[in-house]
Amino acid sequence: MSGLTELTDKTFDGQIAAGVTVVDFWAPWCGPCRMQTPILEALTPRVAGKAVLAKVNVDDYPDLAARFNVRGIPTLILFKDGKAVQQMVGVQREDALLRAIEAAG
């Protein structure tokens, strides 16, 4: 996953604590999740310095998914300085994600 930050239960809180982070809650068996990954990879250079794009595998870290009431995947949550400010369920287009990041910035 080029340019995407893999988060774990140990790195999650530190990553979202400051600035803008978009976290993709996903699983390898999820077809729509596999569609979302290349969109995030394409967006990564466009938001460099403005936001971090990250992923959490819900199979590996179900407690993180439960903490944010992730019921369907992919779910993308935009965090600003440690607080969830927007939650999007389903595959999101690059332009919609860019607008959300710019609005949060």
Rosetta blueprint (number, residue, H / E / L):
1 M L
2 S L
3 G L
4 L L
5 T E
6 E E
7 L L
8 T L
9 D L
10 K L
11 T L
12 F H
13 D H
14 G H
15 Q H
16 I H
17 A L
18 A L
19 G L
20 V E
21 T E
22 V E
23 V E
24 D E
25 F E
26 W E
27 A L
28 P L
29 W L
30 C L
31 G H
32 P H
33 C H
34 R H
35 M H
36 Q H
37 T H
38 P H
39 I H
40 L H
41 E H
42 A H
43 L H
44 T H
45 P H
46 R H
47 V H
48 A L
49 G L
50 K L
51 A L
52 V E
53 L E
54 A E
55 K E
56 V E
57 N E
58 V L
59 D L
60 D L
61 Y L
62 P H
63 D H
64 L H
65 A H
66 A H
67 R H
68 F L
69 N L
70 V L
71 R L
72 G L
73 I L
74 P L
75 T E
76 L E
77 I E
78 L E
79 F E
80 K E
81 D L
82 G L
83 K E
84 A E
85 V E
86 Q E
87 Q E
88 M E
89 V E
90 G L
91 V L
92 Q L
93 R L
94 E H
95 D H
96 A H
97 L H
98 L H
99 R H
100 A H
101 I H
102 E H
103 A H
104 A H
105 G L
